[in-house]
């Protein structure tokens, strides 16, 4: 069984391990690269990883039997909120972990910013991720104007 919980800057090592693993194992799923993350890790160390916790919104991890196997961030600024850094380890996929991460993000958003839309960008050819997002209530808005390989999807809450 998987659980999702919000982590804080004091848990930056957990986030670092998940993020580096995600960039290593699924490099095409992210705009960031492993090389860039490792360079920042070398230059800025802990400060770089704690930086993930400075923007408004929760940093979430999913745990299976107490071990971290997934991650996501909801960032709330002007306009729609954004879902970033969504990833589930291959061995935990197909077990509802991704859906639980998304549900936790949507629940947090509804509790703290009722009526706010949640938007994400996903590589157009990443069909498993697109199916997950669709099952969780996201719809395609159109192409990402900043990256031709991606599409924009959003979840509009019931109003």
C-alpha positions in Angstrom: 0.0 0.0 0.0 1.2 3.5 -0.8 0.9 6.6 1.2 1.5 10.2 0.2 2.8 12.9 2.5 4.1 16.4 2.3 7.7 16.9 3.1 9.6 20.0 4.2 13.0 21.5 3.5 14.5 19.4 6.3 13.7 16.3 4.1 15.7 17.7 1.2 17.9 14.5 1.0 14.8 12.4 0.3 13.8 14.8 -2.5 17.3 14.9 -3.9 17.5 11.1 -4.1 14.1 10.8 -5.8 14.8 13.7 -8.2 18.2 12.3 -9.2 16.8 8.8 -9.7 13.9 10.2 -11.8 16.3 12.2 -14.0 18.6 9.2 -14.4 15.9 6.6 -15.2 13.4 8.8 -17.2 15.5 11.6 -18.7 13.0 12.3 -21.5 10.2 13.0 -19.0 11.6 16.2 -17.7 12.7 19.6 -19.0 15.7 19.4 -16.6 18.6 17.1 -17.1 20.6 14.9 -14.7 23.8 16.7 -15.8 22.3 20.1 -14.8 21.1 18.8 -11.5 24.4 17.2 -10.7 26.2 20.4 -11.6 24.0 22.4 -9.3 24.4 19.8 -6.6 28.1 20.1 -6.8 28.1 23.9 -6.9 25.3 24.7 -4.5 24.7 21.5 -2.6 22.1 21.6 0.1 21.0 25.1 -0.9 20.0 23.9 -4.4 17.8 21.1 -3.0 16.3 23.3 -0.3 15.3 25.7 -3.1 12.6 23.2 -4.2 10.8 24.1 -1.0 10.8 27.9 -1.3 7.9 28.3 -3.8 4.4 28.3 -2.4 2.7 24.9 -2.5 3.4 21.4 -1.2 6.3 19.1 -2.0 4.9 15.6 -2.0 6.4 12.1 -1.8 4.7 8.7 -2.2 6.0 5.9 -0.1 5.4 2.2 -0.6 6.0 0.2 2.6 7.7 3.2 4.1 10.2 3.7 1.2 10.0 6.7 -1.2 8.9 5.7 -4.7 7.3 8.8 -6.1 7.2 12.6 -6.0 5.3 15.7 -7.2 5.2 19.4 -6.5 2.3 21.8 -6.6 3.4 25.4 -7.1 0.8 28.2 -6.6 1.7 31.6 -8.0 -0.3 33.9 -10.3 -2.7 32.2 -12.7 -3.2 28.4 -12.6 -1.3 26.3 -10.1 1.2 24.0 -11.7 2.1 20.3 -11.1 5.8 19.8 -11.5 8.4 17.0 -11.0 5.7 14.3 -11.1 7.4 10.9 -11.2 6.8 7.3 -9.9 9.6 4.7 -9.8 9.1 1.9 -12.4 8.6 -0.8 -9.8 5.7 1.2 -8.2 3.9 2.0 -11.4 0.5 0.5 -12.0 -0.3 0.4 -8.3 -2.1 3.7 -8.0 0.9 5.6 -6.7 0.7 8.3 -9.3 -3.0 8.8 -8.8 -2.5 9.2 -5.1 0.1 11.8 -5.6 -2.2 13.7 -8.0 -5.1 13.4 -5.6 -3.1 14.7 -2.7 -2.0 17.7 -4.8 -5.6 18.4 -5.9 -6.9 18.0 -2.3 -4.2 20.4 -1.0 -5.1 22.9 -3.8 -8.9 22.6 -3.0 -8.3 23.2 0.7 -5.9 26.1 0.3 -7.0 27.7 -3.0 -10.6 26.6 -3.8 -11.5 26.8 -7.4 -7.9 27.1 -8.7 -7.0 25.2 -11.9 -4.1 22.8 -11.8 -2.0 22.8 -15.0 0.9 20.6 -16.1 3.1 20.0 -19.1 3.8 16.5 -20.3 5.8 15.1 -23.2 3.3 14.4 -25.9 4.6 10.9 -26.6 4.5 9.9 -22.9 1.3 8.0 -23.3 1.3 6.3 -19.9 1.6 9.7 -18.1 -1.1 11.2 -20.4 -3.4 8.3 -19.6 -2.8 8.8 -15.9 -3.5 12.5 -16.1 -6.7 11.9 -18.1 -7.9 9.3 -15.6 -7.3 11.9 -12.8 -9.5 14.5 -14.6 -7.0 16.5 -16.7 -7.8 17.5 -20.3 -5.5 18.6 -23.1 -5.4 22.4 -23.5 -3.0 22.5 -26.4 0.7 22.5 -27.3 3.2 24.0 -24.9 4.3 27.2 -26.5 7.7 26.9 -24.7 8.5 23.3 -25.8 7.2 21.8 -29.0 7.6 18.2 -27.6 5.1 18.9 -24.8 1.4 19.5 -24.4 -0.4 21.4 -21.7 -3.1 19.7 -19.7 -5.2 21.1 -16.9 -7.7 20.1 -14.2 -10.5 22.5 -13.6 -12.3 21.9 -10.3 -16.0 21.8 -10.2 -17.3 25.2 -9.4 
